[in-house]
Amino acid sequence: MSGGYIKPQKEGDHQIVVFTFIGPIEAKKVDQWNKALLELKKLFGASLTGITIKGDPTPPSILALARKGKKKKKK
């Protein structure tokens, strides 16, 4: 198992990061995870091309948070 760190990269390079969770996860931690992913998307912009978790659709509540974040950027 690796430490999960990314490295600087050049144009055309790519890195894949995989997280593996075992056992129950509390709702509070799930909310924190989802908020952290939104922040990562904002931080890395177009460099972060996708986040897939079992191919599940994004819940409407998360989509609403993402839309609110985009509106704030346009101001």
HELIX and SHEET records of a PDB file:
HELIX    1   1 ALA A   27  PHE A   44  1                                  18    
HELIX    2   2 GLY A   45  SER A   47  5                                   3    
HELIX    3   3 PRO A   60  LYS A   74  1                                  15    
END                                                                             
